[in-house]
Amino acid sequence: MAAPWTTPAGLAYIGIFLFAGVCCLAAIPRARTFTDIEVRYGLVGLLGLTGVWALFKTAFFFVPGSLQTATYTVGLVSGFGTVWAWLYFASAYTGRTLHRNATLRRLGGAVFLVITVVKLTNPIHRLYFTTTEVTTPFRYVAIEHGLVHWVSTSLSYVLAAIGLFMIFE
């Protein structure tokens, strides 16, 4: 069976994530020039975590099978972190002070920590995702998401929408 990077579908999929990851990380020096320190922290965090997530998504297809689950999990954690960086950025960029609120920061940190622990302990409980090797359109480890994944993904999208609301308001 062909490796994913030897098929057009696999090459496109991997190429898009690689391109996005490199672009995000390459944009960090420019983001560091923002004069507002809070906007700068939020934007650098957002670009950095998004870049890391995209590169781990890319690496998933190149690491040996025994490391794919770990690579995927690190990508999940960094991907979930982008939500919090986005909220911080959106609050700072729009002149709000939500990112400075100690109670909200502790609550956000606790939610992030709990979901991260669930992701990292997935090999024990398998409630977040399970894996299966598939061969179409190329050979790779397919991820079957569980209920806990969909709950945290729903939370991510709700929080991202809140950030969009702040920006568009």
N, C-alpha and C positions, 0 to 999 in steps of 0.2 A: 504494500500500500504506500502511496506517495506521501511524503511529508507535507504538512499544510502549506509551507512556503513554496512548494513546487506546483501548486494548482492556482489558477486565476482567482478563485474565490478566497482561498487561503491567503494568497499574497496580498490581495486587496484588503482583507480584514486586518491582517497583521500590519500592513503598511499604514493604514489609517491611524491605528493606535500608536504606532511608532512615531509617525509624523506629529500627531497631537501632543504626545509626551515631550518630544524634543522642542516643539514650538513653545509649550508652556514653560519649560525650564529655561529656554533661551530668552524668554520675555522677562525673567526675574530681574536682571540688571536694570532694565528700563523701569520696571515697577518700583525699584528701590530709589528712583529719583523723585518720587512724589514728595511734595513738601509736607503734607499732612501725615504725621507719623502713624495715626490710627488707620487711615486709609491705606497707607503703605504696608503696615503689618498685615491687614486683612487681605490685600491683593497679593502680596508675596506668599502668604500662607495658602491662598486659593490656587495660585499658579503652581506652587511647589507640590502641594498634595495632589492636584489634578495631574501634573506631570508624572509624579511617582506612580499614581494609579494606572495611567496609560502605559507606562513602561513595564510595570508588573503584568499588566494584561498582555503586553507583547511577549514578555519573557516566558509566560505560561506555556507558549508553544515551542520554546526552545530548550527549556530545562528538561532533564530526564523525568520520566513518569513518576518516579518516587518523590520528586520535588514539586510536582505540579500543584498538588493540593496546598502545600505551604505557600507557594508563589501566589496562588489564587487568593488565599486567606489574607496575605499581606496586602494584596490589591484591594480586597474588600475593606480592610481597616482604613487604608489611606483614602479610598473612595468615600467612605462614610465621614472621614475627617473633613473632606471638602465641603460638606454641608455646613459644618460649624464655621469654617473659614469664610464661606459665602455669607452667612448671617452676620458675622463680625464685620466683614467688608461692607455689606449693605447698610448696616446700622451706622457705621462710621461715615460712609460716603454720603448718606442722606442727612447727616447732621444729628441723628438720633443718639441717644446715650445708652441704648439697650446693651451694647457690648461692654459697657463699664459697670453695669448692674451686677453686684457681687452675687446676689441670689440667683439670677439667671445664669451667670457663669458657672456657679456650683451645680445647678440643676443640669445644665448642658454637659458639664464634665462628668457628672454621675451617669447620665443617660449614655454618653459616649463610652464610658468605662464599662458599664453593664453589657452593652451590645458588643463591645470589643471582646470582653471575656467570653461571651456566648460564641462569637466567631472563632476565637482561638481554641476553645474547648470542643469545637464541633467534632473532631475525630472521636471523642468519647461518647457524645449523645446523638450525633448525626441529625439534629433537629434543624440545623441551618441549611445544610445541603448534603447531597450524596453524589458520588461520582460513578460514571460508567464509561468504558472505552467504546467509541463509535468510529465508524470508518467512512461515513459519507458527509460532506463531499470530500473530506480528507480525514486521516486518522488523528484523533485527539481525545482527550478526556472530557466527556460531556458532564456538565453540572446539572443536577436535578435539585431545584430549590425547594426548601420546605416552608412550612407555615411561618416560622420565626424570620426567615429571610423576607417574606412578603410583608410582614408586619413592620420590620425595620426599613424596608424599601418604601413602604407607604409613609412612614414617619419622615424619611428623607425627602420625599416629594412634597409633603405638606410644608416642611421647614423651608425647602427651596422656594416654594410658592410664596411663603411669607417674605422671604428676601426679595423676590420679584415684586411683590406688592409694595415693599418699602421703596424700591427703585422707581417704580412707575407712578407712585402716588404723587 
